[in-house]
Amino acid sequence: MLSSFRRVGFSKLIRDLSSATSKQSLQKHHRFASASAGWSSCDDHSASSLTKLFNPTEDHHALREMVRSFTEREVEPQALEHNRSETFNIPLFRKFGSNNGGLGILGLTVPEDYGGTGFIDASAVAIVHEELSYSDPAFCLSYLAHSVLLANNLAVNGSQEQLSRFMQGVCDGSMIGGMCMSEPNAGTDVLGMRSNAVYDAKRDGFVLNGTKMWITNGTLTGEETGDLFLVYARTGTEKRTDITQFIVEGGMEGFSVGQKINDKLGMRASPTAELVFENVFLPSKNSRCRRCQWSNAMHDAKSGD
């Protein structure tokens, strides 16, 4: 109970610091922190340091205010309904894209040339996730899977051709997806994955077979797959690290939803699914990382998780 109270106090302090406008107000927050979290008294200098930590620049402050305002207005009112019914609010999610006057932060760390916002630091990512999760952690989880595990990963590891082909849709919200890594028998043991892709020289592509489990945004409706995924599969047997990253598009023949995972303890408004790949043909242009580079791509993919 005490540790929970401390976390609540700390969270409230952080949120209020960004809008505190007077020394008296700051002192009030410092006393609150001291009482709830066991902190000693803070002076104006330490308060300024905290403010800079959580809003390093004016751009970060503006980003926080924008997301906080939108969250209070649009995310908070729908959170209970969608978590109770275990449904994903697709129309709301698309408002985070760049279409139709949206927030334009689905590609938060994606270069502006490809439709992104162009933030290159972890602080901006943390700010958006903090503000969103304050009202709806489940919705925030789907945002993370799309903006970090898909968009940021693709921006870092994708070829120029792939960026030109997919990134606009990922950033404007017309395509929603995530990343496929875990499997029924390979969760934390990523190198134990069994999904495999065999090269077909005649068609200049790979044939993908396997199953991925616990995939966020794996299905958007409960029946159909999401629109775009970065999928990791074994492409050799010589080394455990013979793994390649592929781009799999919704609607490809042999790509389907095995099951939507229901009755979760939490994160209920974020769809989770088992995805099945049965002889899915992927042209070579949909593959990216060489086998020896896979670990670097994996690190980049998880850096914002």
VEXBA-911638 format. One line per field, with one value per atom (N, C-alpha, C): x, y, z; atom name. Coordinates in steps of 0.05 Angstrom, whole numbers, always signed. Layout:
N
east: c(X,...);
north: c(Y,...);
up: c(Z,...);
atom: c(CA,...);
end
This chain:
305
east: c(+16,+0,+17,+38,+56,+70,+81,+95,+76,+51,+32,+26,+24,+19,+42,+67,+90,+90,+83,+82,+62,+38,+17,+27,+40,+50,+71,+89,+110,+98,+78,+66,+52,+38,+24,+43,+65,+85,+96,+102,+113,+93,+68,+48,+43,+43,+37,+61,+85,+108,+109,+99,+101,+82,+61,+42,+44,+63,+66,+76,+64,+72,+82,+84,+93,+110,+127,+144,+126,+104,+87,+75,+68,+57,+78,+102,+124,+129,+130,+135,+113,+89,+67,+71,+80,+85,+108,+128,+152,+144,+127,+119,+102,+86,+70,+88,+109,+127,+141,+150,+164,+146,+121,+103,+96,+92,+83,+105,+127,+149,+174,+173,+195,+219,+213,+235,+241,+265,+272,+263,+263,+254,+270,+256,+269,+270,+291,+293,+286,+286,+279,+297,+322,+341,+334,+328,+321,+295,+276,+251,+256,+274,+281,+294,+311,+324,+304,+283,+262,+247,+240,+226,+241,+267,+283,+286,+286,+288,+264,+240,+216,+206,+216,+211,+237,+255,+282,+283,+264,+263,+235,+232,+205,+189,+202,+187,+176,+192,+182,+159,+161,+139,+113,+116,+93,+81,+99,+89,+73,+84,+70,+42,+42,+16,-4,+5,-12,-24,-7,-16,-34,-26,-42,-70,-72,-98,-115,-103,-118,-127,-109,-116,-139,-139,-161,-187,-185,-209,-220,-202,-212,-206,-183,-175,-189,-188,-200,-229,-246,-275,-282,-265,-271,-257,-239,-221,-237,-255,-269,-286,-300,-318,-302,-280,-265,-249,-240,-226,-246,-270,-291,-299,-302,-312,-289,-264,-240,-241,-246,-247,-226,-215,-195,-208,-203,-215,-200,-206,-191,-194,-218,-221,-204,-204,-188,-158,-149,-121,-112,-129,-122,-119,-131,-128,-100,-84,-56,-38,-50,-35,-35,-24,-22,-44,-63,-86,-107,-120,-144,-139,-117,-111,-105,-96,-90,-65,-59,-36,-10,-8,+16,+39,+33,+55,+56,+43,+47,+75,+87,+115,+132,+130,+143,+173,+186,+215,+223,+204,+209,+217,+237,+245,+222,+222,+200,+198,+219,+219,+200,+195,+178,+152,+145,+119,+118,+142,+143,+146,+148,+151,+180,+198,+226,+240,+226,+240,+260,+284,+305,+314,+300,+309,+288,+297,+279,+260,+267,+250,+223,+222,+197,+180,+192,+177,+166,+182,+173,+150,+151,+131,+104,+103,+78,+66,+84,+74,+65,+78,+70,+43,+38,+13,-10,-5,-26,-33,-13,-18,-30,-29,-42,-72,-83,-112,-119,-103,-110,-85,-74,-49,-52,-76,-80,-78,-90,-89,-60,-46,-18,+0,-7,+8,+6,-18,-22,-6,-6,+10,+40,+49,+78,+85,+68,+73,+75,+58,+58,+80,+83,+101,+130,+135,+163,+171,+156,+165,+161,+143,+139,+152,+142,+151,+180,+188,+216,+235,+227,+243,+247,+225,+226,+243,+240,+255,+285,+293,+321,+333,+317,+328,+318,+297,+286,+303,+300,+314,+299,+312,+299,+273,+274,+250,+228,+234,+214,+202,+219,+210,+191,+197,+180,+154,+155,+131,+112,+122,+105,+103,+123,+124,+102,+93,+72,+47,+40,+16,+18,+42,+47,+45,+54,+54,+26,+12,-14,-37,-32,-52,-69,-65,-80,-72,-48,-38,-32,-42,-37,-25,-4,+9,+28,+48,+66,+89,+99,+123,+117,+127,+122,+148,+152,+176,+171,+154,+149,+133,+138,+124,+113,+95,+84,+106,+128,+150,+176,+173,+197,+188,+186,+179,+204,+214,+239,+263,+261,+283,+279,+285,+280,+295,+319,+335,+324,+304,+292,+268,+264,+241,+244,+220,+219,+208,+195,+185,+209,+204,+226,+218,+237,+232,+253,+244,+262,+262,+286,+289,+281,+265,+256,+269,+290,+306,+289,+271,+256,+237,+227,+209,+223,+248,+264,+249,+245,+231,+233,+220,+220,+192,+191,+166,+167,+148,+148,+127,+136,+118,+124,+102,+106,+83,+86,+65,+78,+65,+74,+52,+60,+41,+43,+21,+19,+26,+17,+24,+5,+15,-1,-8,-33,-45,-45,-43,-43,-69,-91,-117,-129,-143,-156,-185,-197,-226,-233,-213,-219,-220,-220,-222,-199,-195,-174,-148,-126,-100,-97,-77,-70,-59,-50,-43,-14,+4,+33,+48,+67,+83,+112,+130,+157,+160,+166,+166,+194,+202,+228,+225,+242,+241,+268,+271,+297,+301,+325,+332,+356,+365,+388,+390,+407,+410,+438,+457,+485,+488,+475,+477,+449,+448,+423,+414,+434,+428,+422,+417,+410,+380,+375,+348,+346,+324,+320,+294,+294,+270,+255,+229,+212,+189,+179,+155,+132,+112,+89,+65,+50,+27,+1,-18,-44,-56,-69,-82,-65,-39,-22,-33,-33,-43,-28,-43,-31,-26,-31,-27,-54,-57,-83,-81,-104,-106,-112,-95,-100,-122,-119,-139,-134,-155,-153,-153,-134,-131,-149,-169,-189,-186,-202,-203,-176,-162,-136,-140,-121,-123,-122,-106,-104,-99,-95,-90,-111,-136,-158,-166,-161,-169,-147,-125,-104,-106,-112,-116,-90,-92,-70,-78,-61,-69,-46,-55,-37,-39,-16,-15,-2,-15,-6,+4,+26,+38,+40,+25,+25,+33,+58,+68,+64,+69,+66,+90,+85,+107,+114,+140,+149,+171,+166,+186,+211,+234,+259,+259,+244,+243,+229,+216,+203,+221,+246,+265,+285,+298,+316,+343,+342,+367,+382,+408,+424,+426,+431,+431,+450,+473,+493,+486,+466,+458,+433,+422,+395,+395,+416,+416,+416,+429,+428,+400,+387,+360,+341,+346,+329,+333,+358,+363,+350,+351,+338,+308,+297,+268,+258,+274,+266,+275,+291,+303,+283,+258,+238,+218,+221,+201,+205);
north: c(-24,+0,+25,+25,+48,+53,+32,+35,+46,+37,+46,+76,+84,+112,+129,+119,+134,+138,+117,+119,+140,+140,+159,+187,+191,+218,+227,+210,+217,+224,+207,+213,+239,+246,+271,+295,+291,+312,+318,+298,+302,+316,+308,+320,+349,+355,+382,+402,+391,+408,+423,+410,+423,+446,+448,+470,+489,+484,+501,+528,+550,+576,+595,+586,+604,+589,+603,+591,+578,+591,+580,+553,+552,+527,+505,+512,+492,+482,+500,+491,+472,+478,+460,+432,+430,+404,+390,+406,+394,+382,+396,+386,+360,+360,+336,+313,+318,+296,+286,+305,+297,+280,+287,+272,+245,+243,+218,+200,+210,+193,+193,+207,+206,+223,+243,+260,+281,+292,+315,+340,+363,+387,+394,+403,+411,+441,+452,+480,+487,+512,+521,+509,+506,+495,+466,+450,+422,+420,+439,+439,+445,+464,+471,+447,+432,+409,+388,+384,+364,+373,+399,+408,+404,+409,+405,+376,+359,+330,+320,+329,+318,+335,+359,+376,+389,+374,+385,+410,+413,+436,+446,+469,+480,+461,+448,+429,+406,+396,+375,+384,+408,+419,+421,+431,+434,+407,+387,+360,+349,+353,+343,+356,+382,+397,+388,+384,+375,+348,+329,+302,+301,+316,+316,+327,+348,+360,+341,+329,+310,+286,+276,+253,+259,+282,+289,+292,+302,+307,+283,+265,+244,+215,+212,+185,+177,+195,+189,+181,+195,+188,+160,+149,+124,+100,+105,+84,+61,+68,+47,+29,+42,+27,+6,+15,-3,-24,-17,-38,-58,-49,-68,-87,-77,-93,-107,-101,-112,-106,-81,-72,-50,-49,-29,-6,+18,+42,+52,+40,+46,+75,+86,+114,+133,+128,+145,+142,+117,+112,+127,+128,+141,+171,+182,+211,+218,+198,+203,+204,+198,+200,+228,+230,+257,+263,+245,+250,+268,+284,+299,+315,+328,+345,+331,+306,+290,+300,+288,+296,+293,+273,+269,+257,+239,+228,+198,+186,+157,+151,+170,+168,+187,+187,+207,+209,+186,+186,+182,+182,+178,+205,+205,+230,+243,+270,+285,+279,+272,+266,+242,+226,+202,+205,+229,+234,+234,+231,+230,+257,+257,+282,+291,+272,+278,+281,+273,+273,+250,+255,+234,+226,+233,+227,+211,+197,+180,+197,+221,+238,+243,+248,+253,+228,+205,+179,+175,+180,+176,+195,+220,+239,+230,+222,+213,+189,+170,+146,+152,+170,+178,+190,+209,+223,+205,+187,+169,+148,+137,+115,+125,+151,+163,+157,+158,+154,+126,+115,+89,+73,+58,+43,+23,+12,-7,+6,+29,+44,+52,+60,+67,+44,+20,-4,-8,-4,-7,+15,+39,+61,+54,+42,+34,+14,-7,-28,-17,+3,+14,+35,+54,+76,+69,+50,+43,+17,-5,-31,-34,-19,-19,+5,+29,+53,+59,+60,+67,+45,+20,-3,-1,+4,+5,+29,+51,+75,+71,+56,+51,+29,+7,-16,-20,-5,-9,+3,-8,+3,+28,+43,+67,+60,+38,+29,+22,+9,+1,+25,+45,+69,+84,+86,+100,+85,+59,+43,+42,+41,+36,+59,+76,+94,+115,+124,+144,+133,+108,+96,+91,+83,+78,+104,+126,+152,+165,+162,+176,+161,+135,+120,+103,+103,+86,+57,+52,+25,+23,+2,-2,-30,-32,-58,-59,-76,-80,-98,-113,-130,-158,-178,-206,-220,-226,-239,-264,-261,-283,-306,-330,-353,-370,-389,-405,-418,-426,-440,-423,-397,-380,-352,-347,-320,-305,-307,-294,-306,-331,-344,-339,-315,-307,-325,-333,-349,-377,-384,-410,-410,-388,-387,-409,-418,-440,-431,-408,-397,-396,-404,-405,-394,-384,-374,-386,-400,-414,-398,-393,-378,-394,-382,-394,-378,-390,-376,-370,-387,-384,-359,-354,-331,-307,-310,-290,-279,-298,-291,-313,-309,-329,-340,-365,-377,-380,-365,-363,-382,-397,-415,-412,-412,-411,-397,-394,-381,-361,-338,-318,-314,-309,-308,-282,-274,-250,-225,-222,-200,-177,-155,-131,-119,-112,-103,-125,-150,-173,-174,-167,-164,-138,-125,-99,-103,-123,-128,-153,-171,-197,-219,-211,-231,-228,-204,-199,-190,-195,-186,-156,-145,-117,-113,-89,-82,-88,-85,-88,-97,-116,-126,-131,-127,-135,-162,-182,-210,-221,-234,-247,-277,-288,-317,-328,-353,-367,-372,-364,-367,-385,-399,-416,-435,-454,-474,-475,-461,-462,-448,-426,-412,-406,-403,-396,-368,-352,-324,-321,-343,-341,-334,-309,-298,-273,-270,-247,-233,-207,-191,-188,-193,-191,-171,-160,-143,-160,-164,-180,-161,-162,-144,-159,-145,-157,-164,-187,-195,-214,-218,-236,-265,-280,-307,-324,-338,-355,-341,-315,-300,-295,-305,-304,-302,-297,-296,-324,-334,-360,-357,-337,-331,-303,-290,-266,-274,-264,-272,-254,-266,-252,-257,-242,-245,-240,-220,-213,-199,-201,-189,-158,-149,-120,-114,-89,-81,-92,-91,-105,-90,-64,-49,-50,-63,-67,-95,-99,-126,-142,-167,-186,-211,-221,-244,-263,-287,-307,-304,-302,-299,-324,-333,-358,-351,-363,-360,-387,-392,-417,-413,-419,-416,-388,-369,-341,-333,-325,-318,-288,-283,-256,-249,-230,-223,-213,-216,-208,-179,-162,-133,-129,-150,-149,-159,-167,-175,-152,-152,-130,-139,-147,-151,-176,-173,-197,-213,-239,-256,-247,-237,-229,-203,-189,-163,-164,-188,-189,-179,-184,-176,-146,-132,-103,-93,-105,-97,-103,-125,-131,-111,-102,-82,-56,-48,-24,-26,-49,-53,-50,-60,-60,-35,-18,+4,+23,+24,+42,+27,+1,-15,-12);
up: c(+0,+0,+0,+17,+19,-8,-21,-46,-67,-67,-87,-83,-57,-51,-61,-57,-66,-96,-111,-140,-149,-136,-143,-138,-115,-109,-129,-137,-155,-183,-192,-217,-218,-196,-194,-194,-180,-179,-207,-222,-249,-267,-266,-283,-276,-250,-241,-244,-244,-246,-272,-294,-320,-322,-305,-306,-282,-263,-240,-249,-239,-249,-228,-203,-182,-162,-148,-127,-106,-98,-78,-87,-113,-124,-124,-132,-132,-104,-84,-57,-47,-56,-48,-59,-85,-97,-83,-75,-62,-35,-20,+5,+2,-19,-25,-31,-47,-54,-29,-12,+12,+30,+32,+50,+39,+12,+0,-9,-15,-26,-8,+15,+33,+23,+6,-4,+16,+16,+31,+16,+29,+16,-8,-29,-54,-56,-67,-71,-100,-107,-134,-155,-148,-167,-174,-154,-160,-175,-169,-184,-214,-218,-246,-260,-245,-257,-265,-247,-253,-278,-280,-303,-328,-328,-352,-358,-338,-342,-358,-350,-362,-385,-389,-412,-421,-434,-439,-456,-475,-493,-495,-508,-512,-530,-549,-566,-550,-531,-514,-496,-486,-470,-486,-511,-528,-535,-540,-546,-522,-498,-474,-471,-474,-471,-492,-517,-538,-533,-525,-520,-495,-474,-450,-455,-470,-476,-492,-512,-529,-513,-496,-479,-461,-448,-430,-445,-469,-485,-499,-510,-527,-517,-503,-495,-468,-449,-423,-424,-439,-438,-449,-467,-479,-466,-448,-438,-424,-406,-392,-410,-429,-447,-463,-475,-492,-477,-453,-437,-427,-421,-411,-433,-458,-480,-496,-488,-502,-532,-538,-566,-570,-594,-601,-615,-605,-617,-641,-664,-688,-697,-698,-706,-689,-663,-645,-651,-656,-662,-687,-707,-732,-728,-707,-702,-693,-686,-679,-703,-727,-752,-763,-787,-799,-818,-822,-840,-827,-843,-834,-809,-807,-784,-759,-760,-736,-722,-699,-683,-697,-715,-730,-715,-695,-678,-680,-700,-703,-713,-727,-735,-720,-693,-676,-681,-685,-689,-718,-736,-764,-777,-795,-808,-822,-822,-835,-864,-877,-906,-912,-892,-896,-882,-874,-862,-832,-820,-791,-778,-751,-736,-733,-733,-733,-706,-684,-659,-659,-649,-650,-622,-602,-574,-559,-539,-523,-505,-499,-482,-495,-521,-535,-534,-538,-537,-509,-488,-461,-454,-464,-458,-468,-494,-505,-491,-485,-471,-442,-429,-402,-402,-420,-421,-429,-449,-458,-436,-424,-405,-380,-375,-351,-352,-376,-379,-389,-407,-419,-427,-408,-413,-437,-440,-462,-489,-492,-517,-522,-500,-502,-512,-503,-512,-542,-553,-582,-596,-584,-596,-596,-574,-573,-594,-597,-617,-645,-650,-677,-681,-663,-667,-662,-644,-637,-651,-645,-655,-685,-697,-726,-739,-733,-747,-743,-717,-712,-722,-718,-728,-758,-772,-801,-811,-797,-804,-801,-781,-775,-793,-798,-812,-840,-848,-875,-897,-921,-944,-954,-971,-981,-996,-1011,-1025,-1006,-984,-965,-951,-944,-931,-950,-975,-994,-998,-996,-1001,-977,-953,-930,-910,-907,-885,-884,-907,-908,-895,-902,-891,-861,-852,-824,-808,-819,-805,-806,-828,-829,-817,-809,-795,-813,-839,-857,-855,-844,-839,-809,-796,-768,-764,-749,-746,-722,-724,-702,-710,-691,-695,-685,-699,-692,-685,-660,-651,-634,-613,-595,-608,-598,-609,-585,-590,-569,-552,-564,-550,-549,-555,-556,-548,-522,-513,-507,-482,-475,-489,-497,-511,-541,-550,-577,-597,-591,-609,-612,-596,-598,-618,-632,-651,-672,-681,-701,-728,-729,-754,-774,-798,-817,-845,-859,-886,-904,-925,-944,-970,-980,-1004,-1029,-1046,-1071,-1094,-1105,-1126,-1151,-1158,-1182,-1180,-1157,-1153,-1140,-1133,-1120,-1095,-1077,-1052,-1032,-1009,-988,-982,-974,-966,-935,-922,-893,-881,-861,-846,-816,-800,-771,-757,-731,-715,-696,-693,-674,-653,-629,-607,-591,-579,-562,-578,-602,-619,-616,-606,-602,-630,-633,-659,-679,-670,-689,-704,-691,-704,-694,-711,-704,-698,-711,-709,-694,-690,-678,-698,-724,-745,-765,-774,-795,-781,-796,-785,-787,-773,-776,-804,-810,-838,-845,-826,-832,-808,-813,-790,-799,-780,-783,-769,-784,-774,-775,-754,-752,-756,-773,-779,-784,-779,-783,-813,-822,-851,-855,-835,-837,-813,-815,-793,-782,-794,-786,-758,-754,-729,-717,-691,-679,-687,-695,-703,-733,-747,-775,-777,-771,-770,-787,-801,-819,-813,-817,-813,-839,-839,-862,-858,-879,-879,-890,-873,-881,-881,-903,-907,-903,-890,-886,-913,-915,-940,-956,-949,-963,-960,-981,-980,-960,-943,-922,-896,-895,-870,-857,-832,-819,-789,-776,-747,-737,-719,-707,-686,-669,-648,-637,-629,-613,-584,-569,-541,-524,-512,-497,-467,-452,-422,-409,-419,-407,-380,-363,-337,-340,-358,-363,-392,-399,-427,-446,-437,-452,-477,-478,-502,-523,-518,-537,-548,-574,-585,-585,-576,-576,-591,-607,-624,-630,-638,-649,-679,-693,-722,-735,-756,-770,-798,-805,-832,-845,-866,-880,-909,-914,-941,-952,-936,-944,-961,-986,-1004,-1000,-995,-991,-1011,-1029,-1048,-1034,-1047,-1034,-1025,-1039,-1031,-1004,-994,-967,-945,-951,-931,-928,-905,-900,-888,-863,-849,-857,-863,-867,-842,-845,-821,-800,-808,-788,-775,-785,-774,-757,-754,-742,-713,-698,-670,-667,-685,-685,-690,-710,-716,-693,-679,-656,-634,-630,-609,-616,-642,-650,-647,-652,-650,-622,-602,-575,-559,-572,-557,-544,-555,-543,-527,-522,-508,-478);
atom: c(N,CA,C,N,CA,C,N,CA,C,N,CA,C,N,CA,C,N,CA,C,N,CA,C,N,CA,C,N,CA,C,N,CA,C,N,CA,C,N,CA,C,N,CA,C,N,CA,C,N,CA,C,N,CA,C,N,CA,C,N,CA,C,N,CA,C,N,CA,C,N,CA,C,N,CA,C,N,CA,C,N,CA,C,N,CA,C,N,CA,C,N,CA,C,N,CA,C,N,CA,C,N,CA,C,N,CA,C,N,CA,C,N,CA,C,N,CA,C,N,CA,C,N,CA,C,N,CA,C,N,CA,C,N,CA,C,N,CA,C,N,CA,C,N,CA,C,N,CA,C,N,CA,C,N,CA,C,N,CA,C,N,CA,C,N,CA,C,N,CA,C,N,CA,C,N,CA,C,N,CA,C,N,CA,C,N,CA,C,N,CA,C,N,CA,C,N,CA,C,N,CA,C,N,CA,C,N,CA,C,N,CA,C,N,CA,C,N,CA,C,N,CA,C,N,CA,C,N,CA,C,N,CA,C,N,CA,C,N,CA,C,N,CA,C,N,CA,C,N,CA,C,N,CA,C,N,CA,C,N,CA,C,N,CA,C,N,CA,C,N,CA,C,N,CA,C,N,CA,C,N,CA,C,N,CA,C,N,CA,C,N,CA,C,N,CA,C,N,CA,C,N,CA,C,N,CA,C,N,CA,C,N,CA,C,N,CA,C,N,CA,C,N,CA,C,N,CA,C,N,CA,C,N,CA,C,N,CA,C,N,CA,C,N,CA,C,N,CA,C,N,CA,C,N,CA,C,N,CA,C,N,CA,C,N,CA,C,N,CA,C,N,CA,C,N,CA,C,N,CA,C,N,CA,C,N,CA,C,N,CA,C,N,CA,C,N,CA,C,N,CA,C,N,CA,C,N,CA,C,N,CA,C,N,CA,C,N,CA,C,N,CA,C,N,CA,C,N,CA,C,N,CA,C,N,CA,C,N,CA,C,N,CA,C,N,CA,C,N,CA,C,N,CA,C,N,CA,C,N,CA,C,N,CA,C,N,CA,C,N,CA,C,N,CA,C,N,CA,C,N,CA,C,N,CA,C,N,CA,C,N,CA,C,N,CA,C,N,CA,C,N,CA,C,N,CA,C,N,CA,C,N,CA,C,N,CA,C,N,CA,C,N,CA,C,N,CA,C,N,CA,C,N,CA,C,N,CA,C,N,CA,C,N,CA,C,N,CA,C,N,CA,C,N,CA,C,N,CA,C,N,CA,C,N,CA,C,N,CA,C,N,CA,C,N,CA,C,N,CA,C,N,CA,C,N,CA,C,N,CA,C,N,CA,C,N,CA,C,N,CA,C,N,CA,C,N,CA,C,N,CA,C,N,CA,C,N,CA,C,N,CA,C,N,CA,C,N,CA,C,N,CA,C,N,CA,C,N,CA,C,N,CA,C,N,CA,C,N,CA,C,N,CA,C,N,CA,C,N,CA,C,N,CA,C,N,CA,C,N,CA,C,N,CA,C,N,CA,C,N,CA,C,N,CA,C,N,CA,C,N,CA,C,N,CA,C,N,CA,C,N,CA,C,N,CA,C,N,CA,C,N,CA,C,N,CA,C,N,CA,C,N,CA,C,N,CA,C,N,CA,C,N,CA,C,N,CA,C,N,CA,C,N,CA,C,N,CA,C,N,CA,C,N,CA,C,N,CA,C,N,CA,C,N,CA,C,N,CA,C,N,CA,C,N,CA,C,N,CA,C,N,CA,C,N,CA,C,N,CA,C,N,CA,C,N,CA,C,N,CA,C,N,CA,C,N,CA,C,N,CA,C,N,CA,C,N,CA,C,N,CA,C,N,CA,C,N,CA,C,N,CA,C,N,CA,C,N,CA,C,N,CA,C,N,CA,C,N,CA,C,N,CA,C,N,CA,C,N,CA,C,N,CA,C,N,CA,C,N,CA,C,N,CA,C,N,CA,C,N,CA,C,N,CA,C,N,CA,C,N,CA,C,N,CA,C,N,CA,C,N,CA,C,N,CA,C,N,CA,C,N,CA,C,N,CA,C,N,CA,C,N,CA,C,N,CA,C,N,CA,C,N,CA,C,N,CA,C,N,CA,C,N,CA,C,N,CA,C,N,CA,C,N,CA,C,N,CA,C,N,CA,C,N,CA,C,N,CA,C,N,CA,C,N,CA,C,N,CA,C,N,CA,C,N,CA,C,N,CA,C,N,CA,C,N,CA,C,N,CA,C,N,CA,C,N,CA,C,N,CA,C,N,CA,C,N,CA,C,N,CA,C,N,CA,C,N,CA,C,N,CA,C,N,CA,C,N,CA,C,N,CA,C,N,CA,C,N,CA,C,N,CA,C,N,CA,C,N,CA,C,N,CA,C,N,CA,C);
end
